């Protein structure tokens, strides 16, 4: 991922959301210049915009349990970047096919178009992928810098969620429902201290606001637990087990008693506090970097992370963080898929579906067609059989 995670080596998938047109529940509080509400006993961020899908509101949260992936079922997910808008790219760069590998719909792709989401989700299904992880960059006002290649700030994140939901509703009506989890791009934490009440409020509000604007029938869940997936901790000052325990305590109150299934990146393995730094506890752990560096066999990882290759030299500047990894006509990816089969891990994550800037996507492109969808489907069939 370029701006946040995209140092070339560790990239931050960028897609953030909030609840664009939904009324804020906390808006009556006087503003503070640090972006937090004045009531320190309940430090709700001023940018927080929780949506309508929360308790108690007559919402059918049991649908999440009924349609969940099994607690021990093998589940394949992929990182999905929805920040692209052809009209903006055309005005910004003069063309829409400016990436190393370009989507077949590059002239019309937009996070404002439900048809664009529908194509990508249907293609994921064709590739054998069970759920997408849209990369979320928070609500308007939470992150006050532009997230390239999006048009303005992080607004694509919230503006893209209604079209995304419309696409999911359409697939469901066609009898081919598809699920989404949350990929929390932790770049937006802006070096918060998550050991404090303020930091934990920021962390939880981001999780809550995302799920509360998406109807529960579209949530990806494992063992009845909605999937919360964290990027790395580069932009986090401090965190400990309380960071996650707070989410485990608050999420059921907002979402019909459901508890989240939290998968964290390796940088969250131990608490970022004064020694001794304890090993933290959540449901899963993965290591970002399969696209440039290949499959990681570290036994502490519970996720089989695979990627097709990588290139970020188009960003210029040179140096060790600018390099390309040859796809070898698909062989680089096939080797990783085979190692995923051999790993026996329950969850497989494809890095990525469409991070065009780092050439790590497996989507339908002008250059490769549907080759990587086919390779993914074949690899996942072997992985599930194993």
N, C-alpha and C positions, 0 to 999 in steps of 0.2 A: 504494500500500500504506500502510496507516495507521501503525502504531507505528514501524516502522523506516523504510521508504521513504516513508511517507506524510506528508511535510510538505505534501502537496498538489501540489507541483511535482515532487518526485522521491520516489517511493514505494518502499518496500521490500517486495516480495512476501514474504508470510510463510508459510512451510511448512517445518518443519525435521524432520529425522528422524535416526534413529540406528539402533541395533539393540536395541530394547527388551528382549526376553527372552533375548537371546543372551549367552553367557558372554564376559567380557572376557579377552582374551589377556594383557593387561599388569597385571591386577589385583593381582599379588603384590608390587608395588613399594610402598615406604613413601610415604605421602601427603606433599605439601608444601602450605603454606598458600596458594601462588599457583596451585594447580590443575594443576601440572606434575609429572611423575614426577621422582624424585631423580637419575636418571642423565642428566647433561647431554650425554653423548656420543650418546644417542639419546632426545631429549626428547619421549617419547610422552605426550600429555595424559592425565591420570587419568580423564577422562570418556570417552575413546575406547572404543568397543565394536565392533570389526570383526566382521562376520558370516561365514558359512561359504563364501561364493562368492569364494574367493581361491585363488591357487596356493600350494603344489601340493596339490590335493585332488580330482583326477580330474574337474574341472569342464570342460565343453565350451565353452571360450571361442571356438572356431572358429565357433559359431553366430552370434556377433556379426558376423564377417566375411561369412558366407554370407548373412545377412539384412540387411546394411547397406544404407543408401541409397548410391547411387553417388557417387563423388568429385565429379562435376560435376552431379549431379542436383538439380533444384529441390526444396526441402524446406520445408514450412510447419509451424510450431510455434506453440504458445500457452502463456501463463503460467497455471498451474493452482494455485489456492489451495484446500487441502483442510482448513482449520482449523475448519470449521463443524460445529456439533452442535446440532440442534434442541432437544433436551432441555435443554441448558445455556442456550441463548438464551431459551427459554421461562421459565426460572427467573430469568434475569438481567434481561431486558427486559419480561417478561410476554407476549411474543408472538414469533413467528418471522418475520413479514413486516415487519420494521422498517427495511428498506433502500429506497433510491429505486426500485430494480428488484429483484424478488424471484423466486427460482427456483420453478418449478412444484411442486417437491417440498420446499418450504421447511418444511413441517410434519414431515418425516421425515429430512431430510438429516443425515448424520453421517459423520465420518471413520472411524467404527468399523464402518460398514456396507458390505460389498462391493457391494451392489446400487446404492448411491449412486455409487461409483466407476464401475461398469459403465455406468450411464446417461450420465454425463458423457463417458466415453471413446467410447461408441457414438455420441453426438451429435457429438463432434469428428470422428469418421470420416464421419458424414453431411455435415458441413460442409466436408469435403475436407482436413482437417488431418491431417498425417502423424504427429505426435508431440506429447506433452504435456511441459511443463517444470514438474513439481511443485516448489513453492517450499519449500526445505529449510532448517530452522532448527537443525540440529545435534542431538546426542545429549543426553539428560538430564544436567544439570550443566554443560553447555557455555555455556548462556545462562540466567541465573538470574532473569530477569524474565518476567512474564506477557506472552504475545503475544496481544493482543486481535484477534479475538473468541474465541480458543480458551479452553477452561475453565481450564487451569492451566499456568503456565510455558510451555514449548515442547513439552510431552509429546505433544501431538497428532501431532507430527512423526514420532516413532517408532511411536506407537500406530497411526497410520494406514497405515503401510507394509504390514503383513501383509494387511489388507483390500484395499489397492490391488493387491497381488500376486495375491490370489485373484481379483479382477475381471479382471486381465490374463490369468490362466490360463484363466478361463472364456471370454473372447473368443477366445483362441487355440484352445481346444477346439471352438469353433463355426466355425472356419475364417476368422475375421476378426481376425488378430493386430494388436495395437497396441503402440506403443513409447513409452518414457519416457526423457527425459534428466534431467540434474540442473540445477535452478535454485538456485544457491548464494546464499542471502540473506546477504550479507556484513555485515549488521548484527551478526551473532553474533560477528564478529571482535573486537568490543570494543576498537578502537584498537590492535590488535596491530601490532608492528613485523615485517613479513614479510621484512625483510632479515636477520633473525637466525635462528639455528637453531631457537629456540623458536617463533618466528612461523611459519616454514615448516612445522614439525611440526604446528602447529594447523591450518594451511591444508590440508595434504595429508590429515591424518587425517579432516577433514570430508568431503573428496571420497571417500576410500577407504571410510569407514564407510557412506556412502549406497549406493554401488555393491555393496558386499559383502553387503548384505541383500536384494538384488533379483536373481533368477535372470537370467543373461546373455541368455537368449532374449528378454527384454523390453527390453533396452537400445537406445535410439536411437543410431545411429552413422552417420557420414558417411565414406565411403571406408574403412570398417572401423574407425573411430575413435570411441569412445563420446563422447557430447555432454555437455560441461561448460560451463555458462552462468553467468556471474558478474553479480550485481547491482553497483551502483556502489561507489565506494571512500570514501564519506563516513566510515565507521567503521574506516578503516585508517590507521595512523600513517605507515607507510613501506612501499614495495615497489620491487622492481627486476626485471630479467630473471631473476635467480636464483629468484624466487618461482615462476615458471612452469617454469623448467628443472628445478627440484626435482620438480615434479609429472610432467614428461615422463620423468624418470629413474626415479621410484619406481613409477609406475602400471604399466608393463609387468611389473615384478617381482611385483606382486600379482595381475595380471589377464592371465596367459597371453600376455605379449608385446604386448598391445594398447597403443597410444598414444592419449591423449585428443585430442579435437577441442575446443579451448578458445575460446569466444566471450566477450569481455569488454565491459563497458559503457565508454562513452567516457572516464570518469574514470580508467580504467586505461591510457589511450593512452600516456602518458609515465610513466617511473619517478618515484616520489615520493621523491626523494633530493636531495642538494645539487646545484646546477647544475654542469655542464649536465645537464638531465634527458632521458635518451635515450628515443626512441620504442621501445616494447616490441614483441615479436613473439609473436603467437599466430595461430590460424587465422581468427578473425573479430572484428569490432567492430560495436557497435550503440549507439544513443543512446536512453536511456529518455525517455519523455514524449510519445509519439505520441497517447495518449488525450487529454491536455489541449491539446497544442500542434500536433498534426498531423504529417504526414510530414516527415522531415528529409532534405534532398538532399545533405548534406555528403559529398563524394566519399571521405572516409576511411572511411565506414561501408560495411561489406560486407553488412549485413542491412537488408532493407526492413521497417521497423517501422510498424505501422498500429494505429489504435485508433478506437473508435466514438463517443467523447465522454467526459465526465468531470464529476464533481460531488463536492465534499467539504464543502460548507457545513453539512451536518448535524452535523459535528464541533464547530461553534461557534467561539468565539474571535474570528472576524472577521479582518480584515487582508488583505493581498495574497495570502496563501497559501490563502485560502478562496474558491473560485469555482466556477462551473459553466460547462461548454461544451455548448451545445445540440447534440443529435444531428441536428437538422434532418430528422427522420423517416427517417434512414438516409443522407441525402445527404453528411453530413460524413465518414462511413465510406467511402462509395462513391468520393469524391474521393481519399481516401488509397489505396484499393485500385488505382485507376487510376494513381496516381503510382508505386505499386510495380510495376505492369506496365511502365511506361515506364522504370523504373530499371534493369531487366535484372539485378537482384541475385539471387543463387542462393538465398538463404535469406530467408524471410518470417516475421516474428514478429507475432502478434496480441496486443496489449496491451489487454485481458486476456481470458481465458475467463470468470473469475468473481470478480473483485475487487469484491465487492458494496458494500463501504464507500465506494469511490470511484466507483461507478456506471460502471465501465469494462468491464463484462462483455458478452459476446456470446451467453451461454448462453440456454437455453430459459426464458423468464420469464413471469410472469402478465401483465405489462404489454405485452410485445412478442411473446409466443409464440416461434415459431421464425424470425422475420423476419431476425435477424442471422446465423443459421446459413445461411439461403438466400443472403443477400448475400455471405457469406464464400465459399460454394461457387461462386457465379457469378464472384466476383472472382478466386478461385484458378484457376478454369478458364482465364480470360483470361491470368493471370500465367504459368501453365504453358505455354500455347500460344505466349506471346510469347518 
